[in-house]
């Protein structure tokens, strides 16, 4: 990567950072990425995958395997609190997870491929929408066009505050936890606050479930038995002193390392809700939202990334411990060998999703270099 390349990519990241778009609404972002890819001479560009997603294909000189490099388009519905010259210009929204940096690194790959195609196979650059909601990868892979470009191997990265700047942490297997949000609605019957016996209040059941569901998962070591349940929201009746409530709602986030453990945790939540609600004569309804399956790295893809990091002289540590946060990248592993690695954003960097977070521009050549080395190791 030349200094001019890096300067251009940094300027592009700052432009993307200033104009964040949240999950499912990445229309201007996708258009900007498409313009960049057309200028770089991609052999094929597919648009509208899973909503606003794109795929750019760079063909090799001879037939061979297909490798995919994936990044994310979406920002977060969180106000940015920085004094950066390129801070978000969209109230209430910000690129506070680093997806602006991830996009630019993959565009750096595109720029390099525009000058030197691989010897064999093809490279598919995947720009995926709606990662933050867990809906993007599923929709992207469900698009009819995906069958045209379905990769044999897919690689991705995520920057990680707390890890030394530019260092790589690579999970051998489990990479990200499964998670989902349980929304529990309890319905009884309102009455006058002076005569609560004439109604059916869910207050007692709500209080009981807050304790019982929290006790189902207390966290602990990130192994196959790990389970964490976190109460995130509770609502009871109307904001009034004159009415005994007739409805309640409880939101709980469930988190596990494996999908099997998640299935068991979901069953346990359902059982507790049913027993508590039915004992009080309440009706109930449970729905699940922001569903992320576990993300597990495949051995061949891990080996390819390890080789690439060593060849690029990037410090790397292989780990058997996944991250507790979730990622929908695991969906690509259903049809390909896939692996995600963590690229250190620095020990003193604000955490992901914090209002003062900003992606470190110094990571752009590192991430781009690792991806390019993996591509040419596999395809020549």
Secondary structure, 3 states (H helix, E strand, C coil): CCHHHHHHHHHHHHHHHHCCCECCCCHHHHHHHHHHHHHCCCCEEEEEECCCEEEEEEECCEEEEEEEEEEECCEECCCCCCCCCCCCCCCCCECCCCHHHHHHHHHHHHHHHHHCCCCEEEEEEEEECCCCCCCHHHHHHHCCCHHHHCCCEEEEEEEECCCCCCCEEEECCEEECEEEEEEEEEECECEEHHHHHHCECCHHHHHHHHHHHHHHCEECCCCCCCEEEEEEEEEECCCCCCEECCEEEEEEEEEECCHHHHHHHHHHHHHHHHHHHHHCCCEEEEEEEEEECCEECCHHHHHHHHHHHHHCCCCEEEECCCECCCCHHHHHHHCCEEEEEEEECCCCCCCCCCCCCCCCHHHHHHHHHHHHHHHHHHHC
